[in-house]
Amino acid sequence: MRIGPLSLYAFFFLVPLAFSDICTQPTTAHKLLMGQIKQDGASPMTFEKSQTIAVIGAGMAGATCARALQLAGHSVHVFDKSRGPGGRLATRRVEWIDRQGLSNTTRFDHGAIGISARSEAFREFVDRCVHEKRLAMWEPTLAAGSLPLDDGDRFYVPVPAMPSLCRHLLDGASVTFSYAVDALHKSPLGWQVEAAGERHPLIFDSVVLALPPAQIAPLLGSHRHDWAEQAAVTNMQSCWTLMGITEGPESVLSWAIARPPTGPLAWVMRNDARPGVERTPGSAQWVIHAQAAWSCQHLEQPAAWVEQQLQAALGEWLRRPVNWLHSVVHRWRYALPPVTSATASDSCWWDASMNLGVCGDFLGGAGIDAVEGVERAWLSAQALCAALLQRAANMGDEDKASTTHETGHDRVA
Ligand SMILES: Cc1cc2nc3c(=O)[nH]c(=O)nc-3n(C[C@H](O)[C@H](O)[C@H](O)COP(=O)(O)OP(=O)(O)OC[C@H]3O[C@@H](n4cnc5c(N)ncnc54)[C@H](O)[C@@H]3O)c2cc1C
């Protein structure tokens, strides 16, 4: 048996999953994993055969998969349509000209506000990242009159920027960015991905899709029609987001987050109150997320109209006119998992006969309602990796069995 340092690291990375209290429905893969832990003692991840695996999506789910699979000794190639990793763990660089005609650059964390950890397994992962200074703890002051924060007034924020955590998970992985996969092909040789009418030359044993459901559905169509249908009817919540810089009295910071109880605004965040962000005297940086219902209702409105509405809504919340130096809006069509989902009882989808898997925040498993998106994505990725790794281990055993048969050599028990 091959028990390399990578396998041992995979042990420490994946074992917490098996003890997770939030995955209230342990998958067969979890149970098998547990069984193997007992059988092999210190090395649950021992594989004879390295697989080549394509992971599509370099957000939290895809990067987590890539890390775990690589650590288990497999050869992983990640594809993402964006120019960098992170997906909705996003930071946007905005260039703007101030009143003196000088050019400025401001970075807004305009996707996930922060990470919270409910499950024991994810808490362990978060603690390790805090220890390694990849996540900073943030306890923002809440504005008077706000709805309360859900998670004990505490977030964890990737530093120095939101995509940094995924960038770290992808460290050493082979990644192709700016590659929007629009078809998957399966042949007796394996899987191939296609973008803009051209097949990528690499051929893979397995494919993992780590994308929002609407982007998964067209790729699954001819391979798993049933999954494609489920993905197509999983309605993610949308979110219009305003980012901007203001000058005036609100630059003096008395709070960092507001959750207005009424009106179109869901979250009002002082971007310059986040860990590691420098404040500029006399100005304030804002990231403002609209309510999901409001965003859905106005999803197809022109950006300029949305910008105006959200600017006005901030003025109403602050009860004074706001002096905007610059602002821009972003439309998140697929921002957050649905509140209730037809697929909520599955932690991931894995078809061992096709070597095809799906993970992401829209899955996550039963009992997961209170868990936030980033943690859901991580849990889903862990569940998929456990299934895939178990499959890979079984394939190793099958190979060993057939070798034994042909050569008559003893098989390692
Ligand atoms: C405004 C906002 C606020 C949020 N706030 C929070 C919060 O406070 N706490 C929290 O836990 N969660 C929050 N979330 C949700 C959280 O960001 C997500 O649940 C999580 O990041 C999802 O990770 P994922 O890997 O499943 O998907 P994603 O991050 O969406 O990653 C999918 C990746 O796939 C890529 N991709 C898509 N299609 C293709 C294709 N065809 N080919 C190749 N690549 C493709 C995308 O570029 C992307 O990088 C928020 C999200 C938004 C938008």
The ligand as a Gaussian input file, in Angstrom:
#p B3LYP/6-31G(d) Opt

LIG

0 1
 C      -23.709000      39.145000      -2.262000
 C      -23.418000      37.834000      -1.595000
 C      -23.298000      37.788000      -0.217000
 C      -23.022000      36.560000       0.408000
 N      -22.835000      36.519000       1.755000
 C      -22.457000      35.367000       2.344000
 C      -22.097000      35.331000       3.724000
 O      -22.062000      36.347000       4.405000
 N      -21.751000      34.125000       4.247000
 C      -21.697000      32.974000       3.503000
 O      -21.361000      31.914000       4.023000
 N      -22.016000      33.003000       2.187000
 C      -22.379000      34.158000       1.598000
 N      -22.648000      34.186000       0.254000
 C      -22.702000      32.912000      -0.489000
 C      -21.317000      32.343000      -0.744000
 O      -20.515000      33.303000      -1.369000
 C      -21.477000      31.113000      -1.633000
 O      -22.399000      30.223000      -1.032000
 C      -20.192000      30.328000      -1.866000
 O      -19.110000      31.192000      -2.102000
 C      -20.452000      29.384000      -3.042000
 O      -19.281000      28.701000      -3.425000
 P      -19.368000      27.687000      -4.676000
 O      -18.006000      27.191000      -4.871000
 O      -20.467000      26.712000      -4.435000
 O      -19.836000      28.581000      -5.915000
 P      -19.149000      29.842000      -6.615000
 O      -18.427000      30.655000      -5.616000
 O      -20.231000      30.507000      -7.396000
 O      -18.077000      29.208000      -7.600000
 C      -18.426000      28.733000      -8.872000
 C      -17.277000      29.011000      -9.830000
 O      -17.608000      28.420000     -11.081000
 C      -17.221000      29.282000     -12.130000
 N      -18.035000      28.932000     -13.297000
 C      -19.358000      29.108000     -13.478000
 N      -19.736000      28.594000     -14.669000
 C      -18.630000      28.084000     -15.237000
 C      -18.377000      27.406000     -16.466000
 N      -19.343000      27.145000     -17.347000
 N      -17.100000      27.008000     -16.748000
 C      -16.093000      27.254000     -15.867000
 N      -16.287000      27.899000     -14.686000
 C      -17.534000      28.301000     -14.380000
 C      -17.453000      30.672000     -11.581000
 O      -16.626000      31.615000     -12.261000
 C      -17.061000      30.485000     -10.110000
 O      -15.694000      30.809000      -9.888000
 C      -22.894000      35.396000      -0.380000
 C      -22.982000      35.483000      -1.764000
 C      -23.226000      36.695000      -2.378000
 C      -23.259000      36.758000      -3.874000

